[in-house]
Amino acid sequence: MLEQDRLTSGQIGFLFAAILIGFWSNLWAVPLFDLDEGAFSQATSEMLASGQWLTTTLNGEPRYDKPILIYWAQALSVLLFGNTELGFRFPSALCATIWFFSVFRATFALTQSHNAAMLAAGAVAVSLMSSIIGHAAIADAMLNLWIALSMLDIYRHWQEPTRGRLLRVYLWMGLGFLTKGPIAVALPVIVSLAFYLIQRQPLRWLKAVFDPFGWLVFLATVAVWMVPLALTGQTDFFFHFLFDHNLTRYGSTLQGHGGKLWYYAAALPLIVMPFTALLPGAFARLRKPDPLDIYLLLWFGFVFAFFSFSGTQLPHYLLYGCTPLFVLFGRAWDRLPAKFWTLLPVLLFVLLLASLPWVLPLVPIDTNRPYEAGVVSLAASSFTLDYTILSGLVLVAILVLLFKKSIAAWQALLGSGLALAMLVWFGVIPVLAAAQQVPVQEAAQRAKEIGAPVVSYRTYLPTFSVYRGEVTPNRLPEPGELVFVKLDRIPDLQRELGATVTLIPEFKKGGVALLLRQGGER
């Protein structure tokens, strides 16, 4: 099918709609989520308060989880936009937007098809997990940008070797290392090695991977952080990060995020929703692959296998290998399954989301887990008529896209992705925030009003500190102090303090409470 040389106004309109809805919708109107958004945001706040720009702390304790680049980006954003949700989330939305345009540009360069580029970039914007990452005040949108840039440049360098393209690969790896560590180097090196071996060009790989100027670019990039660390004697921060939060994270379960070998096979259809129906076609390209197919599937396959064997598993880890899937989706824009089968997964998923106001109240609540019970109960009561109307409109939109014959399958899929994103960001996420995060935000506001010293007890919800604007130590409260606590921790708190200690409720909502300690000796 012939295409126009230039994008039409409708295509340009879709691209901007995909960016706005996929990454920027409700960015500033929904509270920060625990745990990760709260942890990154509070660490950034403490960096700004202390003036210590080389290492990070969380509630006064060293935070070794990630390198420094995302914190620098968030700190600069907060200085620009204030200590707000937009301030903390802006770097992620910006990186996700650049990721979107990078995939569009690369896919068009590889296929010479605007339709292919639109489908690939659209998948970046409105796939469920990539849209979530683009909204979240964490490091993953930034990391996915650097990984995508490095991996796409590696393939383009294989096609047309240039010094500039090769040096860019090393720059992207350096920036990725500063964002989240060794994965930004291991992924490009290992996948490119496998690809060059398959192409029977090991000497070309050796020449590229041992380029001295390339490693100078990498080292110069990393030195922006590492040299000041060394000069100030703070290299222990780097080694804690490298070993405790990379090697240990891979070899054992951290923070309860364990999984099974089948975890990512089960999660993948949801991660790429609404493009789930395109997965079989993408993997079927293994039958008669060209070099681009081989490279893209190696990229995905390495990420899938690597994290399937990891001791710590989270859904967004697989996103590091989803960019190649998105490009494969784009390559198949004119060979999708019949429109019914293409839209069936998203139709069923939207039906599930639309049924939540009626299904959630039927979920059995374990009274022995009062935090979870409080969140679920509050969520069930947070659905409004607006949610029902919005989910109904989204269903109607998908049905129109399904039955209107003049709309091709790939166009209908992109349209359904926009509709799903509208429901997620203006329907589902606000309800989830009202149940899980608004109580934490209101507890922080109440603590500020009371003005007494505040501690937390065995409760790791860092957004409380973000919205208080102060560090919250984790310990038992002294007389006259407030304690922020999950409901299921209150019996343990009372037991440790003793029966003579009185805890006066100052705030209780959802799964959390704010208690004032009076009297008694420890």
C-alpha positions as CSV (number, residue, x, y, z in Angstrom):
1,M,0.0,0.0,0.0
2,L,1.4,3.4,-1.0
3,E,1.7,6.1,1.5
4,Q,2.1,9.9,1.3
5,D,5.5,11.3,1.7
6,R,4.4,13.6,4.5
7,L,2.3,13.1,7.6
8,T,-1.3,14.1,7.2
9,S,-2.9,16.6,9.7
10,G,-4.9,13.6,11.1
11,Q,-1.7,11.6,11.7
12,I,0.0,14.6,13.4
13,G,-3.1,15.1,15.5
14,F,-3.0,11.5,16.6
15,L,0.7,11.7,17.6
16,F,0.1,14.6,19.9
17,A,-3.1,13.1,21.3
18,A,-1.1,9.9,22.1
19,I,1.6,11.9,23.9
20,L,-0.9,14.1,25.8
21,I,-3.1,11.2,27.0
22,G,-0.4,8.6,27.3
23,F,2.1,10.6,29.3
24,W,0.8,13.9,30.4
25,S,-2.9,13.3,31.4
26,N,-3.7,14.1,35.0
27,L,0.0,14.2,35.7
28,W,-0.4,17.0,38.3
29,A,-3.9,16.1,39.7
30,V,-3.3,12.7,41.2
31,P,-1.3,12.2,44.4
32,L,2.1,10.5,44.3
33,F,1.9,6.8,44.8
34,D,3.7,4.6,47.3
35,L,6.0,3.0,47.4
36,D,8.3,4.0,44.6
37,E,7.1,7.5,43.7
38,G,7.1,8.4,47.3
39,A,10.6,7.1,47.8
40,F,12.1,8.9,44.8
41,S,10.3,12.1,45.6
42,Q,11.2,12.2,49.3
43,A,14.9,11.4,48.5
44,T,14.9,14.3,46.0
45,S,13.3,16.6,48.6
46,E,16.0,15.7,51.1
47,M,18.7,16.3,48.5
48,L,17.3,19.8,48.0
49,A,17.0,20.4,51.7
50,S,20.5,19.3,52.5
51,G,22.3,20.6,49.5
52,Q,24.0,17.2,49.2
53,W,23.8,16.5,45.4
54,L,26.1,13.4,45.3
55,T,24.3,10.9,47.5
56,T,20.7,10.4,48.6
57,T,18.8,9.7,51.8
58,L,15.3,8.6,52.6
59,N,13.9,9.8,55.9
60,G,17.4,10.5,57.0
61,E,18.8,7.1,56.1
62,P,21.2,6.4,53.1
63,R,19.2,5.4,50.0
64,Y,21.5,3.3,47.8
65,D,18.8,2.0,45.4
66,K,19.7,4.0,42.3
67,P,22.5,6.2,40.9
68,I,22.1,9.9,40.8
69,L,20.8,11.1,37.4
70,I,17.0,10.8,38.1
71,Y,17.4,12.6,41.4
72,W,19.2,15.5,39.7
73,A,16.5,15.7,37.0
74,Q,13.8,15.7,39.6
75,A,15.5,18.2,41.7
76,L,15.9,20.6,38.8
77,S,12.3,20.0,37.9
78,V,11.1,20.8,41.5
79,L,13.1,24.0,41.4
80,L,11.2,24.9,38.2
81,F,7.7,23.7,39.0
82,G,7.7,23.6,42.8
83,N,7.4,20.8,45.3
84,T,4.4,19.4,43.4
85,E,3.3,16.2,41.6
86,L,4.2,17.9,38.3
87,G,7.6,18.8,39.7
88,F,8.4,15.3,40.6
89,R,6.9,13.6,37.5
90,F,8.0,16.0,34.8
91,P,11.3,14.3,34.0
92,S,9.6,11.0,33.5
93,A,6.9,12.5,31.2
94,L,9.6,14.3,29.2
95,C,11.8,11.2,28.8
96,A,8.8,9.2,27.8
97,T,7.9,11.8,25.2
98,I,11.4,11.7,23.7
99,W,11.3,7.9,23.8
100,F,8.1,8.1,21.8
101,F,9.6,10.3,19.1
102,S,12.8,8.2,19.0
103,V,10.8,5.1,18.3
104,F,8.7,6.9,15.7
105,R,11.9,8.2,13.9
106,A,13.7,4.9,14.1
107,T,10.8,2.8,12.9
108,F,10.2,5.2,10.0
109,A,13.9,5.0,9.1
110,L,13.9,1.2,9.2
111,T,10.6,0.7,7.3
112,Q,10.0,3.9,5.3
113,S,6.4,3.7,6.5
114,H,4.6,6.4,8.5
115,N,1.9,3.9,9.4
116,A,4.4,1.5,10.8
117,A,6.0,4.4,12.8
118,M,2.7,5.5,14.1
119,L,1.7,2.1,15.3
120,A,5.1,1.5,17.0
121,A,5.2,5.0,18.6
122,G,1.5,4.7,19.6
123,A,2.3,1.4,21.4
124,V,5.0,3.3,23.4
125,A,2.5,6.0,24.4
126,V,-0.6,4.0,25.2
127,S,0.5,0.5,26.2
128,L,-0.5,0.0,29.8
129,M,2.9,-0.3,31.4
130,S,4.8,2.2,29.3
131,S,2.0,4.8,29.9
132,I,2.3,4.1,33.7
133,I,6.0,4.5,33.6
134,G,5.7,7.8,31.7
135,H,3.5,9.1,34.5
136,A,5.6,7.9,37.4
137,A,8.2,9.8,39.4
138,I,10.7,7.0,39.2
139,A,13.8,6.2,37.1
140,D,12.3,3.8,34.5
141,A,11.0,6.2,31.8
142,M,14.5,7.7,31.7
143,L,16.2,4.3,31.6
144,N,13.9,3.1,28.8
145,L,14.8,6.2,26.8
146,W,18.6,5.5,27.1
147,I,18.2,1.8,26.4
148,A,16.0,2.5,23.3
149,L,18.5,5.0,22.0
150,S,21.5,2.8,22.5
151,M,19.9,-0.3,21.1
152,L,18.4,1.4,18.0
153,D,21.7,3.2,17.3
154,I,23.6,-0.2,17.5
155,Y,21.4,-1.6,14.8
156,R,21.7,1.5,12.6
157,H,25.5,1.4,13.2
158,W,25.5,-2.2,12.0
159,Q,23.7,-1.1,8.8
160,E,25.8,2.0,8.2
161,P,28.9,2.2,10.5
162,T,29.7,5.8,11.4
163,R,31.9,7.2,14.2
164,G,29.2,9.6,15.4
165,R,26.6,6.9,15.8
166,L,29.0,4.6,17.7
167,L,30.0,7.4,20.1
168,R,26.3,8.1,20.7
169,V,25.8,4.4,21.8
170,Y,28.5,4.9,24.5
171,L,26.9,8.2,25.6
172,W,23.5,6.6,25.9
173,M,25.1,3.7,27.9
174,G,26.8,6.2,30.2
175,L,23.6,8.1,30.8
176,G,21.7,4.8,31.4
177,F,24.4,3.7,33.9
178,L,23.9,7.0,35.8
179,T,20.2,6.3,35.8
180,K,19.9,2.7,36.9
181,G,23.3,1.0,36.7
182,P,24.8,-2.0,34.9
183,I,21.7,-3.1,33.0
184,A,22.2,-0.1,30.7
185,V,25.6,-1.6,29.6
186,A,25.0,-5.3,29.9
187,L,21.9,-5.3,27.6
188,P,23.5,-3.5,24.6
189,V,26.8,-5.5,24.9
190,I,25.3,-8.9,25.2
191,V,22.6,-8.5,22.7
192,S,24.9,-6.9,20.1
193,L,27.4,-9.8,20.7
194,A,24.7,-12.4,20.0
195,F,23.6,-10.5,16.9
196,Y,27.0,-10.0,15.4
197,L,27.8,-13.7,16.0
198,I,24.6,-14.7,14.2
199,Q,25.6,-12.4,11.3
200,R,29.1,-14.0,11.4
201,Q,30.8,-10.7,12.0
202,P,32.6,-11.1,15.3
203,L,35.5,-8.9,14.3
204,R,33.1,-6.0,13.6
205,W,31.7,-6.4,17.1
206,L,35.1,-6.5,18.7
207,K,36.1,-3.3,16.8
208,A,33.0,-1.5,18.0
209,V,33.0,-2.8,21.6
210,F,36.6,-2.0,22.2
211,D,36.6,1.4,20.6
212,P,38.8,3.6,22.9
213,F,37.1,6.8,22.0
214,G,33.7,5.2,22.8
215,W,34.8,4.2,26.3
216,L,36.3,7.6,26.8
217,V,32.8,9.0,26.1
218,F,31.3,6.5,28.6
219,L,33.8,7.2,31.3
220,A,33.5,10.9,30.9
221,T,29.8,10.6,31.3
222,V,30.0,8.5,34.4
223,A,32.8,10.6,35.8
224,V,30.3,13.5,36.2
225,W,29.1,11.7,39.3
226,M,32.0,9.3,40.1
227,V,34.8,11.8,40.3
228,P,33.1,14.0,42.8
229,L,32.2,10.9,44.9
230,A,35.8,9.8,44.9
231,L,37.1,13.3,45.7
232,T,34.7,13.6,48.7
233,G,35.4,10.1,49.9
234,Q,31.8,8.8,49.3
235,T,32.6,5.9,47.1
236,D,30.9,3.5,49.6
237,F,27.6,4.9,48.2
238,F,28.5,3.6,44.7
239,F,29.6,0.1,46.0
240,H,26.5,-0.3,48.1
241,F,24.4,0.5,45.1
242,L,26.3,-1.8,42.8
243,F,26.4,-4.8,45.0
244,D,23.4,-4.5,47.4
245,H,20.9,-3.2,44.9
246,N,22.0,-4.9,41.7
247,L,23.7,-8.2,42.3
248,T,21.8,-8.9,45.5
249,R,18.5,-7.8,43.9
250,Y,19.1,-10.3,41.0
251,G,20.1,-13.2,43.2
252,S,17.5,-12.8,46.0
253,T,14.0,-11.4,46.6
254,L,14.0,-7.8,47.8
255,Q,11.0,-6.0,49.4
256,G,8.7,-9.0,48.8
257,H,8.9,-8.7,44.9
258,G,9.6,-12.4,44.3
259,G,8.2,-14.3,41.3
260,K,8.3,-17.5,39.2
261,L,9.8,-18.5,35.9
262,W,6.4,-18.0,34.3
263,Y,5.8,-14.6,35.8
264,Y,6.7,-12.5,32.8
265,A,4.9,-14.9,30.4
266,A,1.8,-14.2,32.4
267,A,2.4,-10.5,32.7
268,L,3.3,-9.7,29.1
269,P,-0.2,-9.6,27.7
270,L,-1.2,-7.0,30.3
271,I,2.0,-5.0,30.0
272,V,1.4,-4.4,26.3
273,M,-2.4,-4.0,26.5
274,P,-4.2,-3.1,24.2
275,F,-1.7,-4.5,21.7
276,T,-1.9,-8.0,23.2
277,A,-3.3,-9.6,20.0
278,L,-0.1,-8.6,18.1
279,L,2.2,-10.7,20.2
280,P,1.7,-14.0,18.3
281,G,2.5,-12.2,15.0
282,A,5.6,-10.6,16.4
283,F,7.0,-14.0,17.7
284,A,5.9,-15.7,14.4
285,R,8.5,-13.6,12.6
286,L,11.1,-16.1,13.9
287,R,10.0,-18.5,11.1
288,K,11.6,-16.4,8.3
289,P,13.4,-13.6,10.0
290,D,15.4,-10.9,8.4
291,P,18.3,-9.2,10.3
292,L,16.0,-6.6,11.9
293,D,13.7,-9.3,13.1
294,I,16.6,-11.2,14.6
295,Y,18.0,-8.2,16.3
296,L,14.6,-7.1,17.8
297,L,13.7,-10.6,19.0
298,L,17.2,-11.1,20.5
299,W,16.7,-7.8,22.4
300,F,13.3,-8.8,23.8
301,G,14.4,-12.4,24.4
302,F,17.4,-11.4,26.5
303,V,15.4,-9.1,28.7
304,F,12.7,-11.8,29.1
305,A,15.1,-14.6,30.0
306,F,17.3,-12.4,32.2
307,F,14.5,-11.2,34.4
308,S,12.6,-14.4,34.4
309,F,15.5,-15.9,36.4
310,S,15.8,-12.9,38.7
311,G,15.1,-13.3,42.3
312,T,13.3,-9.9,42.3
313,Q,10.6,-9.5,39.7
314,L,8.5,-6.4,38.9
315,P,6.3,-5.9,35.8
316,H,8.1,-2.8,34.6
317,Y,11.4,-4.7,34.3
318,L,10.1,-6.4,31.2
319,L,9.5,-3.0,29.6
320,Y,13.3,-2.7,28.9
321,G,12.6,-5.3,26.2
322,C,9.3,-4.0,24.9
323,T,10.6,-1.3,22.6
324,P,11.6,-4.0,20.1
325,L,8.1,-5.5,20.3
326,F,6.7,-2.1,19.6
327,V,8.8,-1.8,16.5
328,L,7.8,-5.3,15.4
329,F,4.1,-4.3,15.9
330,G,4.7,-1.4,13.6
331,R,6.4,-3.5,10.9
332,A,3.2,-5.6,10.8
333,W,0.7,-2.7,10.5
334,D,-0.8,-4.0,7.3
335,R,-0.8,-7.6,8.3
336,L,-2.7,-7.6,11.6
337,P,-5.3,-10.2,12.6
338,A,-9.0,-9.6,11.7
339,K,-10.2,-6.5,13.4
340,F,-12.4,-8.5,15.8
341,W,-9.5,-10.5,17.1
342,T,-7.2,-7.4,17.2
343,L,-9.6,-5.5,19.4
344,L,-10.9,-8.4,21.5
345,P,-8.3,-8.2,24.3
346,V,-8.9,-4.5,24.9
347,L,-12.7,-4.9,24.7
348,L,-12.6,-7.6,27.4
349,F,-10.2,-5.5,29.5
350,V,-12.4,-2.4,29.3
351,L,-15.4,-4.5,30.2
352,L,-13.5,-5.7,33.3
353,L,-12.6,-2.1,34.3
354,A,-16.2,-1.0,33.6
355,S,-17.5,-3.7,36.0
356,L,-15.3,-2.6,38.9
357,P,-18.0,-0.5,40.7
358,W,-20.1,-3.7,41.0
359,V,-17.3,-6.3,41.3
360,L,-15.1,-4.6,43.9
361,P,-17.7,-4.5,46.7
362,L,-18.0,-8.3,46.3
363,V,-14.3,-8.9,47.0
364,P,-13.9,-10.8,50.3
365,I,-12.1,-8.6,52.8
366,D,-9.7,-10.3,55.2
367,T,-10.3,-8.7,58.6
368,N,-6.9,-9.9,59.7
369,R,-5.3,-7.5,57.1
370,P,-6.9,-4.2,58.0
371,Y,-4.7,-2.1,55.8
372,E,-5.6,-3.9,52.6
373,A,-9.2,-4.1,53.8
374,G,-9.4,-0.4,54.4
375,V,-7.9,0.4,50.9
376,V,-10.3,-2.0,49.1
377,S,-13.3,-0.8,51.1
378,L,-12.5,2.8,50.3
379,A,-11.9,2.1,46.7
380,A,-15.3,0.3,46.4
381,S,-17.0,3.5,47.7
382,S,-15.0,5.9,45.5
383,F,-16.6,5.1,42.2
384,T,-18.9,7.8,41.0
385,L,-21.5,8.2,38.2
386,D,-18.7,9.9,36.2
387,Y,-16.7,6.7,36.2
388,T,-19.7,4.7,34.9
389,I,-20.3,7.3,32.2
390,L,-16.7,7.4,31.1
391,S,-16.4,3.6,31.0
392,G,-19.6,3.5,29.0
393,L,-18.3,6.0,26.5
394,V,-15.0,4.1,26.1
395,L,-16.9,0.9,25.4
396,V,-19.0,2.7,22.8
397,A,-15.9,4.1,21.2
398,I,-14.2,0.7,20.9
399,L,-17.4,-0.8,19.4
400,V,-17.6,2.0,16.8
401,L,-14.0,1.4,15.9
402,L,-14.7,-2.3,15.6
403,F,-17.8,-2.1,13.4
404,K,-16.9,0.8,11.2
405,K,-15.6,-0.8,8.0
406,S,-13.7,2.2,6.8
407,I,-11.3,2.1,9.8
408,A,-8.4,-0.4,9.3
409,A,-7.4,-2.7,12.1
410,W,-4.2,-0.9,13.0
411,Q,-6.1,2.5,13.1
412,A,-8.8,0.9,15.3
413,L,-6.2,-0.5,17.6
414,L,-4.6,2.9,18.1
415,G,-7.9,4.5,18.7
416,S,-8.9,1.9,21.3
417,G,-5.5,2.5,22.9
418,L,-6.4,6.2,23.3
419,A,-9.8,5.3,24.7
420,L,-8.3,2.9,27.2
421,A,-5.8,5.4,28.3
422,M,-8.6,7.9,28.9
423,L,-10.4,5.4,31.1
424,V,-7.2,4.5,33.0
425,W,-6.0,8.0,33.7
426,F,-9.3,9.8,34.3
427,G,-11.2,6.9,35.8
428,V,-9.2,4.0,37.3
429,I,-6.2,5.9,38.6
430,P,-8.2,8.6,40.5
431,V,-10.2,5.9,42.2
432,L,-7.0,4.0,43.2
433,A,-5.5,7.2,44.4
434,A,-8.5,8.1,46.5
435,A,-8.3,4.7,48.2
436,Q,-4.6,4.3,48.7
437,Q,-2.9,7.7,48.6
438,V,-5.4,10.4,49.5
439,P,-5.6,9.0,53.1
440,V,-1.8,9.3,53.4
441,Q,-1.9,12.8,52.0
442,E,-4.6,13.9,54.4
443,A,-2.8,12.3,57.3
444,A,0.3,14.3,56.4
445,Q,-1.8,17.5,56.3
446,R,-3.4,16.7,59.6
447,A,0.0,16.2,61.2
448,K,1.1,19.6,59.9
449,E,-2.0,21.2,61.5
450,I,-1.3,19.6,64.8
451,G,2.4,20.6,64.8
452,A,3.7,17.9,67.1
453,P,6.8,15.8,66.3
454,V,5.9,12.8,64.1
455,V,7.4,9.3,63.7
456,S,6.2,6.3,61.8
457,Y,6.0,2.8,63.1
458,R,6.8,-0.1,60.8
459,T,5.0,1.8,58.0
460,Y,6.9,2.4,54.8
461,L,4.7,4.9,52.9
462,P,7.2,7.7,51.9
463,T,4.6,10.0,50.4
464,F,3.6,10.9,54.0
465,S,7.0,12.6,54.4
466,V,6.7,14.2,51.0
467,Y,3.4,15.8,51.8
468,R,4.5,16.7,55.4
469,G,7.6,18.3,53.9
470,E,9.7,16.8,56.7
471,V,11.7,13.6,57.5
472,T,9.7,11.0,59.4
473,P,11.9,8.8,61.6
474,N,10.8,5.1,61.9
475,R,10.7,4.3,65.7
476,L,8.4,4.1,68.7
477,P,6.8,7.4,69.6
478,E,7.7,9.4,72.7
479,P,5.0,11.0,74.9
480,G,3.4,13.9,73.1
481,E,4.5,12.6,69.6
482,L,2.3,11.6,66.7
483,V,2.8,8.2,65.1
484,F,1.8,7.4,61.5
485,V,0.9,3.8,61.2
486,K,-0.9,1.2,59.0
487,L,-4.0,-0.1,60.7
488,D,-2.6,-3.7,60.8
489,R,0.5,-2.4,62.8
490,I,-1.5,-0.8,65.6
491,P,-1.8,-4.0,67.8
492,D,2.0,-4.5,67.6
493,L,2.6,-0.8,68.4
494,Q,0.4,-1.0,71.5
495,R,2.0,-4.2,72.6
496,E,5.5,-2.7,72.4
497,L,4.5,0.5,74.2
498,G,2.6,-1.4,76.9
499,A,-0.9,-1.4,78.2
500,T,-0.4,1.8,80.3
501,V,0.2,3.9,77.1
502,T,-2.8,5.6,75.6
503,L,-2.9,6.2,71.8
504,I,-5.4,8.9,70.8
505,P,-6.7,8.7,67.2
506,E,-6.1,12.0,65.4
507,F,-6.9,10.7,62.0
508,K,-8.1,7.4,60.5
509,K,-9.0,6.7,56.9
510,G,-8.6,3.9,54.5
511,G,-5.7,1.7,55.8
512,V,-3.8,4.3,57.8
513,A,-4.1,6.2,61.1
514,L,-2.4,9.1,62.9
515,L,-2.2,8.5,66.6
516,L,-1.1,10.8,69.5
517,R,0.8,9.1,72.3
518,Q,-0.1,10.1,75.8
519,G,1.5,9.0,79.1
520,G,3.1,5.8,80.1
521,E,6.7,4.6,80.3
522,R,8.5,2.5,77.7
